[in-house]
Amino acid sequence: MLDTESIIFEQYKVIMFALIACHVREGGHLLTKKRGFMQSWTEIKNIQNPTEEQQLEAVGLNWYAISLIENPTEKVQLAAFEKNVQAILYVKGGPCNALVDALNAVSEEAMAAAVKADPNILKFVRNPDLLRAAVREDWKVVRQIKDAGDDLWAEAVRVSADALKYVSNPGEKVMLAALERDWKLLQDIERPSAAMVAVAVKQDYHALEFVSIKRRTEPVQLAAVHADPRCIQFLERASEAVQMDAVRRDKGVFALIKHPAPSVVDFCK
């Protein structure tokens, strides 16, 4: 037979166990809600309206827990991001501004690694330096960048000539990058700018021959002889200014001038 004190104690234990069970049971799962007692990060999905503390505990166990949390707080998003930058892709409802800012502040090396893991992360990148770094790492990702401009396409072309195939209307920056790789592309450009001619001529002065007589305007001629004075030999009627620019850079090209101006003759005496 139990004495009165023992009976009261046993009843107390029964009541306490019942209260604890009611407190921690949610959705048919027994969960400990106090910080530090979560056995698995997946438990967070069974907690309705988890507190920030509980959210932090879950992502502390595994950053991917962010994908199971409805409306994670800014602090929780950043905590998951600290563990893995890919966390930004799994925030329900989209990342907060602070998280996007954090992504755009990572190093170029970290961004290159993140893009290699999942190029979709580029949709949150605004930093032009990071975008260029990503393209340098793998030029193909430029096709996944929304509204990629000439700067990024030029970077892609510098990495691979194949990138030029995907540019519908390449601007001057893109064509300059392409000519840096292969000056012979100048022959395919109907209206080359002076800058384009200069880039090509620096690699081989014969490139000027690819420019039609009609397109050899004075700015183009000046750019050509400025890049390589020997280009003067391909100019039938070079102006005095063009001739003078050539001989000032190299008097040796005087003999290549077809119709030297008097001032040029005097200069080279």
JOKALIN-V421106 format. One record per pair of residues at least 12 apart in sequence whose ideal C-beta (glycine too) atoms are under 7 Angstrom apart, sorted by the first residue. I is the first residue (numbers start at 1). J is the second residue. D is the distance in whole Angstrom. If there is no record, write none. Layout:
i = <I I>
j = <J J>
d = <D D>
This chain:
i = <26 26 26 27 29 31 31 31 33 35 35 38 38 38 41 41 41 41 42 44 44 44 44 45 50 52 52 52 55 55 55 55 56 56 59 59 59 63 63 63 63 64 66 66 66 66 67 69 70 71 71 72 74 74 77 77 77 77 78 78 78 81 81 85 85 85 85 86 86 86 86 88 88 88 89 89 89 95 100 103 103 104 104 104 104 108 108 108 111 111 111 112 112 112 115 115 115 116 119 119 122 122 122 122 123 128 131 131 132 132 135 135 135 135 136 136 139 139 139 139 142 142 143 150 150 150 151 153 153 153 154 154 154 157 157 157 157 158 158 161 161 161 164 172 172 175 175 176 176 176 179 179 179 180 183 183 183 183 186 186 186 187 191 192 192 194 194 194 195 197 197 197 197 198 198 198 198 201 201 201 201 202 202 205 205 205 208 208 208 209 216 218 218 221 221 221 222 222 225 225 225 226 229 229 229 229 230 230 232 232 232 232 233 236 237 238 240 240 240 243 243 243 243 244 244 244 247 247 247 251 254>
j = <46 47 48 46 46 43 46 47 54 53 57 57 58 61 58 61 62 65 68 58 65 68 69 68 69 73 75 76 69 72 73 76 76 79 76 79 80 80 83 84 87 90 80 87 90 91 90 92 92 92 93 91 96 98 91 95 96 99 98 99 102 99 102 103 106 110 114 114 117 118 121 103 121 124 118 120 121 124 124 124 125 125 126 127 130 129 130 133 130 133 134 133 134 137 134 137 141 137 141 144 134 141 144 145 146 151 145 152 152 155 152 155 156 159 155 159 156 159 160 163 156 163 166 171 173 174 173 167 170 174 173 174 177 174 177 178 181 177 180 178 181 182 178 193 195 189 196 195 196 199 196 199 200 199 200 203 204 207 200 207 210 210 215 211 215 219 220 223 223 211 220 223 224 223 224 226 227 224 227 228 231 227 228 228 230 231 224 231 234 234 235 239 242 235 238 242 242 245 242 245 246 245 246 249 250 253 253 256 246 253 256 257 256 258 259 257 261 263 264 257 260 261 264 263 264 267 264 267 268 268 268>
d = <6 6 7 5 5 6 6 6 7 5 5 5 7 7 5 4 4 4 7 4 5 5 6 4 7 5 6 6 5 6 7 4 6 6 6 5 4 4 4 5 5 7 4 5 5 6 4 7 6 7 6 6 5 5 6 6 6 5 6 6 6 6 6 6 6 7 5 7 6 6 7 6 7 6 6 6 6 7 5 5 7 6 5 4 7 7 6 4 5 6 6 6 6 4 5 7 6 7 5 5 6 6 6 5 7 7 6 6 7 5 6 5 5 7 6 6 4 4 5 5 4 7 6 4 4 5 6 5 7 5 4 5 4 6 4 5 7 5 7 7 5 7 5 6 7 7 6 6 6 6 6 5 5 6 4 4 6 5 4 5 5 4 6 6 7 4 5 4 7 6 5 5 5 4 7 7 4 5 4 5 6 5 7 4 5 5 5 5 5 6 7 6 7 6 6 5 6 6 6 5 4 6 4 5 4 5 6 7 4 5 5 6 4 6 7 7 4 6 7 6 6 6 5 7 6 7 6 6 6 5 4>
